[in-house]
Every structure is written in C-alpha cells, then in structure tokens.
Amino acid sequence: MTTLLPTVPGYVTGIVDTDPLTLQCGACGALAVKTGDQSTGAFMVLSDFRFCRNEHPHGVRRCKACREDHKTECARCKAND
C-alpha cells in the first residue's frame, strides 16, 4: 500500500492536491491526477474514484478495484457503480 497523503484542508477526504487536482484511494493509495482541459466534474466522474460518507465519520474515497474488493460496502455505493 502506498502512503496516504493528507487531505487538502477544507476539502473532502481523498482530495490531496488542487493544482493539479489529485484524488487518492483511501484503501490502496492509488492516485488519479486531472490532466488537460477536462472539466473538474468530468474528471471526478471519469476517474472512477468514489466518495462514501456512510462507512466512516469523515468519509472514504476508493478506486474501483478497492470498491469491488471491499466486502462491507454500503448499498448506496453499489447502486451508483
């Protein structure tokens, strides 16, 4: 597992940089970095990293592989995949 980077103050868990926008999986540490002219919204969706507040008080952001491996994932997350 890669070392988890600190979340940028004022942002939700898993946003570890804003220039360029970078997301980190809270399970395996994988990174997704926004490149090019892609909009922030498109990047957040297409990165396939999802944020869930139902599992942890501060929320957890996971990549697709970790969401598939996670046995106790919430029903809401499964419905949104």
mmCIF file of the N, C-alpha and C atoms, coordinates in Angstrom:
data_MODEL
# 
_entry.id   MODEL 
# 
loop_
_atom_site.group_PDB 
_atom_site.id 
_atom_site.type_symbol 
_atom_site.label_atom_id 
_atom_site.label_alt_id 
_atom_site.label_comp_id 
_atom_site.label_asym_id 
_atom_site.label_entity_id 
_atom_site.label_seq_id 
_atom_site.pdbx_PDB_ins_code 
_atom_site.Cartn_x 
_atom_site.Cartn_y 
_atom_site.Cartn_z 
_atom_site.occupancy 
_atom_site.B_iso_or_equiv 
_atom_site.pdbx_formal_charge 
_atom_site.auth_seq_id 
_atom_site.auth_comp_id 
_atom_site.auth_asym_id 
_atom_site.auth_atom_id 
_atom_site.pdbx_PDB_model_num 
ATOM 1   N N  . MET A 1 1  ? 0.841   -1.180 0.000   1.00 0.00 ? 1  MET A N  1 
ATOM 2   C CA . MET A 1 1  ? 0.000   0.000  0.000   1.00 0.00 ? 1  MET A CA 1 
ATOM 3   C C  . MET A 1 1  ? 0.886   1.244  0.000   1.00 0.00 ? 1  MET A C  1 
ATOM 4   N N  . THR A 1 2  ? 0.492   2.205  -0.772  1.00 0.00 ? 2  THR A N  1 
ATOM 5   C CA . THR A 1 2  ? 1.179   3.489  -0.837  1.00 0.00 ? 2  THR A CA 1 
ATOM 6   C C  . THR A 1 2  ? 0.828   4.311  0.394   1.00 0.00 ? 2  THR A C  1 
ATOM 7   N N  . THR A 1 3  ? 1.733   5.158  0.820   1.00 0.00 ? 3  THR A N  1 
ATOM 8   C CA . THR A 1 3  ? 1.469   6.055  1.941   1.00 0.00 ? 3  THR A CA 1 
ATOM 9   C C  . THR A 1 3  ? 0.343   7.012  1.569   1.00 0.00 ? 3  THR A C  1 
ATOM 10  N N  . LEU A 1 4  ? -0.606  7.174  2.471   1.00 0.00 ? 4  LEU A N  1 
ATOM 11  C CA . LEU A 1 4  ? -1.702  8.096  2.213   1.00 0.00 ? 4  LEU A CA 1 
ATOM 12  C C  . LEU A 1 4  ? -1.254  9.523  2.473   1.00 0.00 ? 4  LEU A C  1 
ATOM 13  N N  . LEU A 1 5  ? -1.557  10.385 1.533   1.00 0.00 ? 5  LEU A N  1 
ATOM 14  C CA . LEU A 1 5  ? -1.227  11.801 1.647   1.00 0.00 ? 5  LEU A CA 1 
ATOM 15  C C  . LEU A 1 5  ? -2.313  12.507 2.452   1.00 0.00 ? 5  LEU A C  1 
ATOM 16  N N  . PRO A 1 6  ? -1.997  13.624 3.068   1.00 0.00 ? 6  PRO A N  1 
ATOM 17  C CA . PRO A 1 6  ? -3.028  14.340 3.823   1.00 0.00 ? 6  PRO A CA 1 
ATOM 18  C C  . PRO A 1 6  ? -4.027  15.004 2.880   1.00 0.00 ? 6  PRO A C  1 
ATOM 19  N N  . THR A 1 7  ? -5.284  15.040 3.309   1.00 0.00 ? 7  THR A N  1 
ATOM 20  C CA . THR A 1 7  ? -6.323  15.731 2.553   1.00 0.00 ? 7  THR A CA 1 
ATOM 21  C C  . THR A 1 7  ? -6.068  17.236 2.622   1.00 0.00 ? 7  THR A C  1 
ATOM 22  N N  . VAL A 1 8  ? -6.313  17.926 1.516   1.00 0.00 ? 8  VAL A N  1 
ATOM 23  C CA . VAL A 1 8  ? -6.162  19.382 1.483   1.00 0.00 ? 8  VAL A CA 1 
ATOM 24  C C  . VAL A 1 8  ? -7.161  19.989 2.475   1.00 0.00 ? 8  VAL A C  1 
ATOM 25  N N  . PRO A 1 9  ? -6.706  20.871 3.368   1.00 0.00 ? 9  PRO A N  1 
ATOM 26  C CA . PRO A 1 9  ? -7.625  21.481 4.335   1.00 0.00 ? 9  PRO A CA 1 
ATOM 27  C C  . PRO A 1 9  ? -8.825  22.144 3.648   1.00 0.00 ? 9  PRO A C  1 
ATOM 28  N N  . GLY A 1 10 ? -10.015 21.869 4.169   1.00 0.00 ? 10 GLY A N  1 
ATOM 29  C CA . GLY A 1 10 ? -11.237 22.440 3.618   1.00 0.00 ? 10 GLY A CA 1 
ATOM 30  C C  . GLY A 1 10 ? -11.875 21.606 2.517   1.00 0.00 ? 10 GLY A C  1 
ATOM 31  N N  . TYR A 1 11 ? -11.237 20.512 2.120   1.00 0.00 ? 11 TYR A N  1 
ATOM 32  C CA . TYR A 1 11 ? -11.763 19.628 1.078   1.00 0.00 ? 11 TYR A CA 1 
ATOM 33  C C  . TYR A 1 11 ? -12.176 18.297 1.693   1.00 0.00 ? 11 TYR A C  1 
ATOM 34  N N  . VAL A 1 12 ? -12.988 17.532 0.965   1.00 0.00 ? 12 VAL A N  1 
ATOM 35  C CA . VAL A 1 12 ? -13.404 16.227 1.476   1.00 0.00 ? 12 VAL A CA 1 
ATOM 36  C C  . VAL A 1 12 ? -12.255 15.238 1.386   1.00 0.00 ? 12 VAL A C  1 
ATOM 37  N N  . THR A 1 13 ? -12.335 14.201 2.185   1.00 0.00 ? 13 THR A N  1 
ATOM 38  C CA . THR A 1 13 ? -11.312 13.163 2.269   1.00 0.00 ? 13 THR A CA 1 
ATOM 39  C C  . THR A 1 13 ? -10.940 12.634 0.887   1.00 0.00 ? 13 THR A C  1 
ATOM 40  N N  . GLY A 1 14 ? -9.650  12.516 0.647   1.00 0.00 ? 14 GLY A N  1 
ATOM 41  C CA . GLY A 1 14 ? -9.163  11.928 -0.595  1.00 0.00 ? 14 GLY A CA 1 
ATOM 42  C C  . GLY A 1 14 ? -8.758  12.931 -1.650  1.00 0.00 ? 14 GLY A C  1 
ATOM 43  N N  . ILE A 1 15 ? -9.046  14.213 -1.451  1.00 0.00 ? 15 ILE A N  1 
ATOM 44  C CA . ILE A 1 15 ? -8.540  15.240 -2.361  1.00 0.00 ? 15 ILE A CA 1 
ATOM 45  C C  . ILE A 1 15 ? -7.219  15.712 -1.751  1.00 0.00 ? 15 ILE A C  1 
ATOM 46  N N  . VAL A 1 16 ? -6.118  15.293 -2.385  1.00 0.00 ? 16 VAL A N  1 
ATOM 47  C CA . VAL A 1 16 ? -4.804  15.503 -1.782  1.00 0.00 ? 16 VAL A CA 1 
ATOM 48  C C  . VAL A 1 16 ? -4.003  16.618 -2.438  1.00 0.00 ? 16 VAL A C  1 
ATOM 49  N N  . ASP A 1 17 ? -4.508  17.165 -3.534  1.00 0.00 ? 17 ASP A N  1 
ATOM 50  C CA . ASP A 1 17 ? -3.872  18.323 -4.171  1.00 0.00 ? 17 ASP A CA 1 
ATOM 51  C C  . ASP A 1 17 ? -4.912  19.007 -5.042  1.00 0.00 ? 17 ASP A C  1 
ATOM 52  N N  . THR A 1 18 ? -4.736  20.302 -5.253  1.00 0.00 ? 18 THR A N  1 
ATOM 53  C CA . THR A 1 18 ? -5.682  21.045 -6.081  1.00 0.00 ? 18 THR A CA 1 
ATOM 54  C C  . THR A 1 18 ? -5.056  21.593 -7.353  1.00 0.00 ? 18 THR A C  1 
ATOM 55  N N  . ASP A 1 19 ? -3.746  21.515 -7.484  1.00 0.00 ? 19 ASP A N  1 
ATOM 56  C CA . ASP A 1 19 ? -3.088  22.014 -8.692  1.00 0.00 ? 19 ASP A CA 1 
ATOM 57  C C  . ASP A 1 19 ? -1.900  21.132 -9.040  1.00 0.00 ? 19 ASP A C  1 
ATOM 58  N N  . PRO A 1 20 ? -2.109  20.103 -9.839  1.00 0.00 ? 20 PRO A N  1 
ATOM 59  C CA . PRO A 1 20 ? -3.364  19.703 -10.455 1.00 0.00 ? 20 PRO A CA 1 
ATOM 60  C C  . PRO A 1 20 ? -4.246  18.945 -9.453  1.00 0.00 ? 20 PRO A C  1 
ATOM 61  N N  . LEU A 1 21 ? -5.550  18.923 -9.728  1.00 0.00 ? 21 LEU A N  1 
ATOM 62  C CA . LEU A 1 21 ? -6.490  18.207 -8.873  1.00 0.00 ? 21 LEU A CA 1 
ATOM 63  C C  . LEU A 1 21 ? -6.087  16.740 -8.808  1.00 0.00 ? 21 LEU A C  1 
ATOM 64  N N  . THR A 1 22 ? -5.902  16.228 -7.589  1.00 0.00 ? 22 THR A N  1 
ATOM 65  C CA . THR A 1 22 ? -5.441  14.859 -7.399  1.00 0.00 ? 22 THR A CA 1 
ATOM 66  C C  . THR A 1 22 ? -6.293  14.173 -6.346  1.00 0.00 ? 22 THR A C  1 
ATOM 67  N N  . LEU A 1 23 ? -6.805  12.991 -6.695  1.00 0.00 ? 23 LEU A N  1 
ATOM 68  C CA . LEU A 1 23 ? -7.587  12.173 -5.781  1.00 0.00 ? 23 LEU A CA 1 
ATOM 69  C C  . LEU A 1 23 ? -6.746  10.985 -5.350  1.00 0.00 ? 23 LEU A C  1 
ATOM 70  N N  . GLN A 1 24 ? -6.973  10.513 -4.097  1.00 0.00 ? 24 GLN A N  1 
ATOM 71  C CA . GLN A 1 24 ? -6.252  9.336  -3.625  1.00 0.00 ? 24 GLN A CA 1 
ATOM 72  C C  . GLN A 1 24 ? -7.223  8.348  -3.020  1.00 0.00 ? 24 GLN A C  1 
ATOM 73  N N  . CYS A 1 25 ? -7.060  7.074  -3.378  1.00 0.00 ? 25 CYS A N  1 
ATOM 74  C CA . CYS A 1 25 ? -7.852  5.993  -2.806  1.00 0.00 ? 25 CYS A CA 1 
ATOM 75  C C  . CYS A 1 25 ? -7.432  5.802  -1.355  1.00 0.00 ? 25 CYS A C  1 
ATOM 76  N N  . GLY A 1 26 ? -8.414  5.787  -0.447  1.00 0.00 ? 26 GLY A N  1 
ATOM 77  C CA . GLY A 1 26 ? -8.131  5.618  0.969   1.00 0.00 ? 26 GLY A CA 1 
ATOM 78  C C  . GLY A 1 26 ? -7.802  4.190  1.359   1.00 0.00 ? 26 GLY A C  1 
ATOM 79  N N  . ALA A 1 27 ? -7.933  3.250  0.421   1.00 0.00 ? 27 ALA A N  1 
ATOM 80  C CA . ALA A 1 27 ? -7.630  1.857  0.723   1.00 0.00 ? 27 ALA A CA 1 
ATOM 81  C C  . ALA A 1 27 ? -6.240  1.460  0.221   1.00 0.00 ? 27 ALA A C  1 
ATOM 82  N N  . CYS A 1 28 ? -5.959  1.698  -1.064  1.00 0.00 ? 28 CYS A N  1 
ATOM 83  C CA . CYS A 1 28 ? -4.681  1.249  -1.631  1.00 0.00 ? 28 CYS A CA 1 
ATOM 84  C C  . CYS A 1 28 ? -3.684  2.371  -1.879  1.00 0.00 ? 28 CYS A C  1 
ATOM 85  N N  . GLY A 1 29 ? -4.156  3.622  -1.839  1.00 0.00 ? 29 GLY A N  1 
ATOM 86  C CA . GLY A 1 29 ? -3.259  4.753  -2.049  1.00 0.00 ? 29 GLY A CA 1 
ATOM 87  C C  . GLY A 1 29 ? -3.069  5.158  -3.498  1.00 0.00 ? 29 GLY A C  1 
ATOM 88  N N  . ALA A 1 30 ? -3.777  4.505  -4.431  1.00 0.00 ? 30 ALA A N  1 
ATOM 89  C CA . ALA A 1 30 ? -3.665  4.864  -5.845  1.00 0.00 ? 30 ALA A CA 1 
ATOM 90  C C  . ALA A 1 30 ? -4.060  6.328  -6.039  1.00 0.00 ? 30 ALA A C  1 
ATOM 91  N N  . LEU A 1 31 ? -3.463  6.965  -7.031  1.00 0.00 ? 31 LEU A N  1 
ATOM 92  C CA . LEU A 1 31 ? -3.734  8.373  -7.321  1.00 0.00 ? 31 LEU A CA 1 
ATOM 93  C C  . LEU A 1 31 ? -4.390  8.533  -8.689  1.00 0.00 ? 31 LEU A C  1 
ATOM 94  N N  . ALA A 1 32 ? -5.269  9.511  -8.795  1.00 0.00 ? 32 ALA A N  1 
ATOM 95  C CA . ALA A 1 32 ? -5.828  9.941  -10.082 1.00 0.00 ? 32 ALA A CA 1 
ATOM 96  C C  . ALA A 1 32 ? -5.538  11.436 -10.177 1.00 0.00 ? 32 ALA A C  1 
ATOM 97  N N  . VAL A 1 33 ? -4.884  11.847 -11.262 1.00 0.00 ? 33 VAL A N  1 
ATOM 98  C CA . VAL A 1 33 ? -4.476  13.241 -11.430 1.00 0.00 ? 33 VAL A CA 1 
ATOM 99  C C  . VAL A 1 33 ? -5.175  13.822 -12.656 1.00 0.00 ? 33 VAL A C  1 
ATOM 100 N N  . LYS A 1 34 ? -5.828  14.961 -12.480 1.00 0.00 ? 34 LYS A N  1 
ATOM 101 C CA . LYS A 1 34 ? -6.519  15.638 -13.579 1.00 0.00 ? 34 LYS A CA 1 
ATOM 102 C C  . LYS A 1 34 ? -5.479  16.231 -14.521 1.00 0.00 ? 34 LYS A C  1 
ATOM 103 N N  . THR A 1 35 ? -5.640  15.939 -15.803 1.00 0.00 ? 35 THR A N  1 
ATOM 104 C CA . THR A 1 35 ? -4.732  16.471 -16.810 1.00 0.00 ? 35 THR A CA 1 
ATOM 105 C C  . THR A 1 35 ? -5.534  17.095 -17.946 1.00 0.00 ? 35 THR A C  1 
ATOM 106 N N  . GLY A 1 36 ? -4.915  17.938 -18.701 1.00 0.00 ? 36 GLY A N  1 
ATOM 107 C CA . GLY A 1 36 ? -5.545  18.506 -19.891 1.00 0.00 ? 36 GLY A CA 1 
ATOM 108 C C  . GLY A 1 36 ? -6.692  19.445 -19.583 1.00 0.00 ? 36 GLY A C  1 
ATOM 109 N N  . ASP A 1 37 ? -7.590  19.556 -20.553 1.00 0.00 ? 37 ASP A N  1 
ATOM 110 C CA . ASP A 1 37 ? -8.694  20.503 -20.480 1.00 0.00 ? 37 ASP A CA 1 
ATOM 111 C C  . ASP A 1 37 ? -9.967  19.905 -19.903 1.00 0.00 ? 37 ASP A C  1 
ATOM 112 N N  . GLN A 1 38 ? -9.904  18.708 -19.385 1.00 0.00 ? 38 GLN A N  1 
ATOM 113 C CA . GLN A 1 38 ? -11.085 18.058 -18.824 1.00 0.00 ? 38 GLN A CA 1 
ATOM 114 C C  . GLN A 1 38 ? -11.657 18.897 -17.673 1.00 0.00 ? 38 GLN A C  1 
ATOM 115 N N  . SER A 1 39 ? -12.975 19.044 -17.636 1.00 0.00 ? 39 SER A N  1 
ATOM 116 C CA . SER A 1 39 ? -13.586 19.802 -16.545 1.00 0.00 ? 39 SER A CA 1 
ATOM 117 C C  . SER A 1 39 ? -13.415 19.041 -15.234 1.00 0.00 ? 39 SER A C  1 
ATOM 118 N N  . THR A 1 40 ? -13.493 19.766 -14.145 1.00 0.00 ? 40 THR A N  1 
ATOM 119 C CA . THR A 1 40 ? -13.355 19.137 -12.825 1.00 0.00 ? 40 THR A CA 1 
ATOM 120 C C  . THR A 1 40 ? -14.445 18.096 -12.618 1.00 0.00 ? 40 THR A C  1 
ATOM 121 N N  . GLY A 1 41 ? -15.673 18.428 -12.985 1.00 0.00 ? 41 GLY A N  1 
ATOM 122 C CA . GLY A 1 41 ? -16.789 17.486 -12.826 1.00 0.00 ? 41 GLY A CA 1 
ATOM 123 C C  . GLY A 1 41 ? -16.573 16.209 -13.621 1.00 0.00 ? 41 GLY A C  1 
ATOM 124 N N  . ALA A 1 42 ? -16.141 16.367 -14.873 1.00 0.00 ? 42 ALA A N  1 
ATOM 125 C CA . ALA A 1 42 ? -15.886 15.190 -15.707 1.00 0.00 ? 42 ALA A CA 1 
ATOM 126 C C  . ALA A 1 42 ? -14.767 14.344 -15.110 1.00 0.00 ? 42 ALA A C  1 
ATOM 127 N N  . PHE A 1 43 ? -13.723 14.992 -14.632 1.00 0.00 ? 43 PHE A N  1 
ATOM 128 C CA . PHE A 1 43 ? -12.612 14.254 -14.010 1.00 0.00 ? 43 PHE A CA 1 
ATOM 129 C C  . PHE A 1 43 ? -13.095 13.462 -12.803 1.00 0.00 ? 43 PHE A C  1 
ATOM 130 N N  . MET A 1 44 ? -13.896 14.107 -11.953 1.00 0.00 ? 44 MET A N  1 
ATOM 131 C CA . MET A 1 44 ? -14.365 13.436 -10.734 1.00 0.00 ? 44 MET A CA 1 
ATOM 132 C C  . MET A 1 44 ? -15.179 12.180 -11.075 1.00 0.00 ? 44 MET A C  1 
ATOM 133 N N  . VAL A 1 45 ? -15.962 12.238 -12.141 1.00 0.00 ? 45 VAL A N  1 
ATOM 134 C CA . VAL A 1 45 ? -16.774 11.087 -12.541 1.00 0.00 ? 45 VAL A CA 1 
ATOM 135 C C  . VAL A 1 45 ? -15.928 10.044 -13.264 1.00 0.00 ? 45 VAL A C  1 
ATOM 136 N N  . LEU A 1 46 ? -15.142 10.486 -14.233 1.00 0.00 ? 46 LEU A N  1 
ATOM 137 C CA . LEU A 1 46 ? -14.391 9.557  -15.065 1.00 0.00 ? 46 LEU A CA 1 
ATOM 138 C C  . LEU A 1 46 ? -13.197 8.928  -14.357 1.00 0.00 ? 46 LEU A C  1 
ATOM 139 N N  . SER A 1 47 ? -12.733 9.533  -13.272 1.00 0.00 ? 47 SER A N  1 
ATOM 140 C CA . SER A 1 47 ? -11.602 8.949  -12.526 1.00 0.00 ? 47 SER A CA 1 
ATOM 141 C C  . SER A 1 47 ? -11.980 7.619  -11.903 1.00 0.00 ? 47 SER A C  1 
ATOM 142 N N  . ASP A 1 48 ? -13.274 7.414  -11.685 1.00 0.00 ? 48 ASP A N  1 
ATOM 143 C CA . ASP A 1 48 ? -13.817 6.189  -11.080 1.00 0.00 ? 48 ASP A CA 1 
ATOM 144 C C  . ASP A 1 48 ? -13.417 6.031  -9.617  1.00 0.00 ? 48 ASP A C  1 
ATOM 145 N N  . PHE A 1 49 ? -13.004 7.127  -8.979  1.00 0.00 ? 49 PHE A N  1 
ATOM 146 C CA . PHE A 1 49 ? -12.793 7.145  -7.536  1.00 0.00 ? 49 PHE A CA 1 
ATOM 147 C C  . PHE A 1 49 ? -14.096 7.670  -6.936  1.00 0.00 ? 49 PHE A C  1 
ATOM 148 N N  . ARG A 1 50 ? -14.666 6.964  -5.973  1.00 0.00 ? 50 ARG A N  1 
ATOM 149 C CA . ARG A 1 50 ? -15.952 7.363  -5.397  1.00 0.00 ? 50 ARG A CA 1 
ATOM 150 C C  . ARG A 1 50 ? -15.793 7.663  -3.915  1.00 0.00 ? 50 ARG A C  1 
ATOM 151 N N  . PHE A 1 51 ? -16.589 8.624  -3.452  1.00 0.00 ? 51 PHE A N  1 
ATOM 152 C CA . PHE A 1 51 ? -16.557 9.056  -2.058  1.00 0.00 ? 51 PHE A CA 1 
ATOM 153 C C  . PHE A 1 51 ? -17.817 8.574  -1.366  1.00 0.00 ? 51 PHE A C  1 
ATOM 154 N N  . CYS A 1 52 ? -17.670 7.979  -0.174  1.00 0.00 ? 52 CYS A N  1 
ATOM 155 C CA . CYS A 1 52 ? -18.819 7.484  0.586   1.00 0.00 ? 52 CYS A CA 1 
ATOM 156 C C  . CYS A 1 52 ? -18.721 7.970  2.028   1.00 0.00 ? 52 CYS A C  1 
ATOM 157 N N  . ARG A 1 53 ? -19.751 8.649  2.482   1.00 0.00 ? 53 ARG A N  1 
ATOM 158 C CA . ARG A 1 53 ? -19.807 9.111  3.876   1.00 0.00 ? 53 ARG A CA 1 
ATOM 159 C C  . ARG A 1 53 ? -20.405 8.069  4.809   1.00 0.00 ? 53 ARG A C  1 
ATOM 160 N N  . ASN A 1 54 ? -20.962 7.002  4.291   1.00 0.00 ? 54 ASN A N  1 
ATOM 161 C CA . ASN A 1 54 ? -21.694 6.035  5.114   1.00 0.00 ? 54 ASN A CA 1 
ATOM 162 C C  . ASN A 1 54 ? -20.807 5.073  5.899   1.00 0.00 ? 54 ASN A C  1 
ATOM 163 N N  . GLU A 1 55 ? -19.525 4.986  5.574   1.00 0.00 ? 55 GLU A N  1 
ATOM 164 C CA . GLU A 1 55 ? -18.668 3.992  6.207   1.00 0.00 ? 55 GLU A CA 1 
ATOM 165 C C  . GLU A 1 55 ? -17.732 4.540  7.277   1.00 0.00 ? 55 GLU A C  1 
ATOM 166 N N  . HIS A 1 56 ? -17.536 5.819  7.301   1.00 0.00 ? 56 HIS A N  1 
ATOM 167 C CA . HIS A 1 56 ? -16.546 6.403  8.197   1.00 0.00 ? 56 HIS A CA 1 
ATOM 168 C C  . HIS A 1 56 ? -17.008 7.820  8.509   1.00 0.00 ? 56 HIS A C  1 
ATOM 169 N N  . PRO A 1 57 ? -16.763 8.333  9.700   1.00 0.00 ? 57 PRO A N  1 
ATOM 170 C CA . PRO A 1 57 ? -17.234 9.678  10.047  1.00 0.00 ? 57 PRO A CA 1 
ATOM 171 C C  . PRO A 1 57 ? -16.773 10.772 9.076   1.00 0.00 ? 57 PRO A C  1 
ATOM 172 N N  . HIS A 1 58 ? -15.583 10.625 8.496   1.00 0.00 ? 58 HIS A N  1 
ATOM 173 C CA . HIS A 1 58 ? -15.059 11.634 7.580   1.00 0.00 ? 58 HIS A CA 1 
ATOM 174 C C  . HIS A 1 58 ? -15.200 11.210 6.125   1.00 0.00 ? 58 HIS A C  1 
ATOM 175 N N  . GLY A 1 59 ? -15.753 10.044 5.899   1.00 0.00 ? 59 GLY A N  1 
ATOM 176 C CA . GLY A 1 59 ? -15.906 9.531  4.541   1.00 0.00 ? 59 GLY A CA 1 
ATOM 177 C C  . GLY A 1 59 ? -14.673 8.790  4.060   1.00 0.00 ? 59 GLY A C  1 
ATOM 178 N N  . VAL A 1 60 ? -14.857 8.003  3.011   1.00 0.00 ? 60 VAL A N  1 
ATOM 179 C CA . VAL A 1 60 ? -13.779 7.224  2.412   1.00 0.00 ? 60 VAL A CA 1 
ATOM 180 C C  . VAL A 1 60 ? -13.883 7.370  0.902   1.00 0.00 ? 60 VAL A C  1 
ATOM 181 N N  . ARG A 1 61 ? -12.755 7.619  0.246   1.00 0.00 ? 61 ARG A N  1 
ATOM 182 C CA . ARG A 1 61 ? -12.714 7.652  -1.215  1.00 0.00 ? 61 ARG A CA 1 
ATOM 183 C C  . ARG A 1 61 ? -11.972 6.397  -1.659  1.00 0.00 ? 61 ARG A C  1 
ATOM 184 N N  . ARG A 1 62 ? -12.573 5.649  -2.600  1.00 0.00 ? 62 ARG A N  1 
ATOM 185 C CA . ARG A 1 62 ? -11.954 4.411  -3.072  1.00 0.00 ? 62 ARG A CA 1 
ATOM 186 C C  . ARG A 1 62 ? -11.931 4.354  -4.597  1.00 0.00 ? 62 ARG A C  1 
ATOM 187 N N  . CYS A 1 63 ? -10.887 3.715  -5.125  1.00 0.00 ? 63 CYS A N  1 
ATOM 188 C CA . CYS A 1 63 ? -10.834 3.439  -6.564  1.00 0.00 ? 63 CYS A CA 1 
ATOM 189 C C  . CYS A 1 63 ? -11.771 2.266  -6.853  1.00 0.00 ? 63 CYS A C  1 
ATOM 190 N N  . LYS A 1 64 ? -12.030 2.018  -8.112  1.00 0.00 ? 64 LYS A N  1 
ATOM 191 C CA . LYS A 1 64 ? -12.969 0.955  -8.492  1.00 0.00 ? 64 LYS A CA 1 
ATOM 192 C C  . LYS A 1 64 ? -12.509 -0.417 -7.986  1.00 0.00 ? 64 LYS A C  1 
ATOM 193 N N  . ALA A 1 65 ? -11.241 -0.735 -8.129  1.00 0.00 ? 65 ALA A N  1 
ATOM 194 C CA . ALA A 1 65 ? -10.748 -2.050 -7.694  1.00 0.00 ? 65 ALA A CA 1 
ATOM 195 C C  . ALA A 1 65 ? -10.966 -2.251 -6.198  1.00 0.00 ? 65 ALA A C  1 
ATOM 196 N N  . CYS A 1 66 ? -10.714 -1.226 -5.400  1.00 0.00 ? 66 CYS A N  1 
ATOM 197 C CA . CYS A 1 66 ? -10.891 -1.353 -3.951  1.00 0.00 ? 66 CYS A CA 1 
ATOM 198 C C  . CYS A 1 66 ? -12.371 -1.414 -3.570  1.00 0.00 ? 66 CYS A C  1 
ATOM 199 N N  . ARG A 1 67 ? -13.225 -0.702 -4.311  1.00 0.00 ? 67 ARG A N  1 
ATOM 200 C CA . ARG A 1 67 ? -14.659 -0.803 -4.042  1.00 0.00 ? 67 ARG A CA 1 
ATOM 201 C C  . ARG A 1 67 ? -15.152 -2.210 -4.319  1.00 0.00 ? 67 ARG A C  1 
ATOM 202 N N  . GLU A 1 68 ? -14.641 -2.826 -5.380  1.00 0.00 ? 68 GLU A N  1 
ATOM 203 C CA . GLU A 1 68 ? -15.052 -4.193 -5.715  1.00 0.00 ? 68 GLU A CA 1 
ATOM 204 C C  . GLU A 1 68 ? -14.545 -5.191 -4.685  1.00 0.00 ? 68 GLU A C  1 
ATOM 205 N N  . ASP A 1 69 ? -13.385 -4.936 -4.101  1.00 0.00 ? 69 ASP A N  1 
ATOM 206 C CA . ASP A 1 69 ? -12.808 -5.832 -3.096  1.00 0.00 ? 69 ASP A CA 1 
ATOM 207 C C  . ASP A 1 69 ? -13.413 -5.646 -1.716  1.00 0.00 ? 69 ASP A C  1 
ATOM 208 N N  . HIS A 1 70 ? -13.984 -4.483 -1.470  1.00 0.00 ? 70 HIS A N  1 
ATOM 209 C CA . HIS A 1 70 ? -14.477 -4.156 -0.132  1.00 0.00 ? 70 HIS A CA 1 
ATOM 210 C C  . HIS A 1 70 ? -15.797 -4.874 0.141   1.00 0.00 ? 70 HIS A C  1 
ATOM 211 N N  . LYS A 1 71 ? -15.790 -5.757 1.108   1.00 0.00 ? 71 LYS A N  1 
ATOM 212 C CA . LYS A 1 71 ? -16.939 -6.634 1.364   1.00 0.00 ? 71 LYS A CA 1 
ATOM 213 C C  . LYS A 1 71 ? -18.123 -5.942 2.024   1.00 0.00 ? 71 LYS A C  1 
ATOM 214 N N  . THR A 1 72 ? -17.896 -4.899 2.806   1.00 0.00 ? 72 THR A N  1 
ATOM 215 C CA . THR A 1 72 ? -18.996 -4.287 3.552   1.00 0.00 ? 72 THR A CA 1 
ATOM 216 C C  . THR A 1 72 ? -19.432 -2.953 2.961   1.00 0.00 ? 72 THR A C  1 
ATOM 217 N N  . GLU A 1 73 ? -19.186 -2.775 1.687   1.00 0.00 ? 73 GLU A N  1 
ATOM 218 C CA . GLU A 1 73 ? -19.541 -1.522 1.039   1.00 0.00 ? 73 GLU A CA 1 
ATOM 219 C C  . GLU A 1 73 ? -21.040 -1.256 1.159   1.00 0.00 ? 73 GLU A C  1 
ATOM 220 N N  . CYS A 1 74 ? -21.396 -0.023 1.297   1.00 0.00 ? 74 CYS A N  1 
ATOM 221 C CA . CYS A 1 74 ? -22.805 0.327  1.511   1.00 0.00 ? 74 CYS A CA 1 
ATOM 222 C C  . CYS A 1 74 ? -23.636 0.097  0.240   1.00 0.00 ? 74 CYS A C  1 
ATOM 223 N N  . ALA A 1 75 ? -24.913 -0.129 0.426   1.00 0.00 ? 75 ALA A N  1 
ATOM 224 C CA . ALA A 1 75 ? -25.826 -0.373 -0.684  1.00 0.00 ? 75 ALA A CA 1 
ATOM 225 C C  . ALA A 1 75 ? -25.897 0.816  -1.638  1.00 0.00 ? 75 ALA A C  1 
ATOM 226 N N  . ARG A 1 76 ? -25.802 2.015  -1.103  1.00 0.00 ? 76 ARG A N  1 
ATOM 227 C CA . ARG A 1 76 ? -25.864 3.217  -1.947  1.00 0.00 ? 76 ARG A CA 1 
ATOM 228 C C  . ARG A 1 76 ? -24.682 3.248  -2.919  1.00 0.00 ? 76 ARG A C  1 
ATOM 229 N N  . CYS A 1 77 ? -23.498 2.893  -2.442  1.00 0.00 ? 77 CYS A N  1 
ATOM 230 C CA . CYS A 1 77 ? -22.323 2.874  -3.318  1.00 0.00 ? 77 CYS A CA 1 
ATOM 231 C C  . CYS A 1 77 ? -22.474 1.811  -4.402  1.00 0.00 ? 77 CYS A C  1 
ATOM 232 N N  . LYS A 1 78 ? -22.959 0.636  -4.029  1.00 0.00 ? 78 LYS A N  1 
ATOM 233 C CA . LYS A 1 78 ? -23.137 -0.434 -5.000  1.00 0.00 ? 78 LYS A CA 1 
ATOM 234 C C  . LYS A 1 78 ? -24.136 -0.023 -6.079  1.00 0.00 ? 78 LYS A C  1 
ATOM 235 N N  . ALA A 1 79 ? -25.179 0.695  -5.694  1.00 0.00 ? 79 ALA A N  1 
ATOM 236 C CA . ALA A 1 79 ? -26.205 1.124  -6.650  1.00 0.00 ? 79 ALA A CA 1 
ATOM 237 C C  . ALA A 1 79 ? -25.662 2.170  -7.613  1.00 0.00 ? 79 ALA A C  1 
ATOM 238 N N  . ASN A 1 80 ? -24.655 2.935  -7.188  1.00 0.00 ? 80 ASN A N  1 
ATOM 239 C CA . ASN A 1 80 ? -24.097 4.003  -8.020  1.00 0.00 ? 80 ASN A CA 1 
ATOM 240 C C  . ASN A 1 80 ? -22.956 3.550  -8.906  1.00 0.00 ? 80 ASN A C  1 
ATOM 241 N N  . ASP A 1 81 ? -22.548 2.310  -8.816  1.00 0.00 ? 81 ASP A N  1 
ATOM 242 C CA . ASP A 1 81 ? -21.438 1.813  -9.650  1.00 0.00 ? 81 ASP A CA 1 
ATOM 243 C C  . ASP A 1 81 ? -21.910 1.380  -11.009 1.00 0.00 ? 81 ASP A C  1 
# 
